[in-house]
Amino acid sequence: MSLIKLYDHELSGNCYKVRLLLSQLPKEYEAIKIDVFKGQNKEVFFKNINPAMKIPVIDDSGVIVNESNAILLYLSEKYNKNFLLDSVESRAKIYSWLLFNKTSVDPFLAKSRAIKKFFPEDKQDNNELKMLQKEGNKSLLIIDEYLKDNDFLSDGYSIADISMYPYIKLSYEGEIFLDKYKNILEWIKRVEEIKDFIPMY
Ligand SMILES: N[C@@H](CCC(=O)N[C@@H](CS)C(=O)NCC(=O)O)C(=O)O
């Protein structure tokens, strides 16, 4: 069996989700850097791997999976079901949060971060940024309310927490601040205390 290949970039929160799960499974892997800042993701060789031209992608002995949250589902299903929890009811919560993450959290938090961290100042659209920050805050409030009575997003630490963690942790880079979300701040501490946690940077 060959090592899992992860097409990766160190500044990508989506790639980090996969690195964090691989660390905790635990599962060895080979990281292949795709320099999205130089457009390597648009080169023919990578387009053949992922026609959507985005990272992360994994190649697990020929099984190619893209979309960070799909990769989390695949890897936990295949290598360590503890990250999916036991009951159908707990899994239902995981599925809900994974979809909420991709529809209502990452699109706002990751894009705000990208604008402030990676776009040149003259390309930063302040109206777009304000809209993203407003929508991001709405979702953070929902998560914060939920975490008032729950230690983790489902009934124990799972890929739902892994999926939600990076862009929430890094939200300050998009000028979305967590001070008023006390339950989220406590949850971040709990996530960072899980065995084999690795920091984003
Ligand atoms: N929904 C995708 C989003 C992936 C994504 O946006 N990846 C970024 C890096 S974090 C990327 O490849 N950007 C390059 C581009 O869009 O040109 C996922 O969750 O994997």
The ligand as an SDF file (V2000), in Angstrom:
LIG
                    3D

 20 19  0  0  0  0  0  0  0  0999 V2000
  -15.0090   23.6310   -1.1540 N   0  0  0  0  0  0  0  0  0  0  0  0
  -13.6070   23.3580   -1.3380 C   0  0  0  0  0  0  0  0  0  0  0  0
  -12.8560   24.6710   -1.3980 C   0  0  0  0  0  0  0  0  0  0  0  0
  -11.4170   24.4660   -1.7740 C   0  0  0  0  0  0  0  0  0  0  0  0
  -10.6980   25.7760   -1.9880 C   0  0  0  0  0  0  0  0  0  0  0  0
  -11.2900   26.8610   -2.1430 O   0  0  0  0  0  0  0  0  0  0  0  0
   -9.3720   25.6670   -1.9920 N   0  0  0  0  0  0  0  0  0  0  0  0
   -8.5430   26.8100   -2.1900 C   0  0  0  0  0  0  0  0  0  0  0  0
   -7.4080   26.7880   -1.1780 C   0  0  0  0  0  0  0  0  0  0  0  0
   -8.0610   26.8730    0.4720 S   0  0  0  0  0  0  0  0  0  0  0  0
   -7.9620   26.7710   -3.5940 C   0  0  0  0  0  0  0  0  0  0  0  0
   -7.6190   25.7210   -4.0960 O   0  0  0  0  0  0  0  0  0  0  0  0
   -7.8580   27.9380   -4.2340 N   0  0  0  0  0  0  0  0  0  0  0  0
   -7.2850   28.0860   -5.5130 C   0  0  0  0  0  0  0  0  0  0  0  0
   -8.2050   28.6760   -6.5250 C   0  0  0  0  0  0  0  0  0  0  0  0
   -9.4160   28.7720   -6.2620 O   0  0  0  0  0  0  0  0  0  0  0  0
   -7.6940   29.0710   -7.5820 O   0  0  0  0  0  0  0  0  0  0  0  0
  -13.0830   22.4870   -0.1890 C   0  0  0  0  0  0  0  0  0  0  0  0
  -13.6620   22.5570    0.9070 O   0  0  0  0  0  0  0  0  0  0  0  0
  -12.1370   21.7210   -0.3830 O   0  0  0  0  0  0  0  0  0  0  0  0
  1  2  1  0
  2  3  1  0
  2 18  1  0
  3  4  1  0
  4  5  1  0
  5  6  2  0
  5  7  1  0
  7  8  1  0
  8  9  1  0
  8 11  1  0
  9 10  1  0
 11 12  2  0
 11 13  1  0
 13 14  1  0
 14 15  1  0
 15 16  2  0
 15 17  1  0
 18 19  2  0
 18 20  1  0
M  END
$$$$
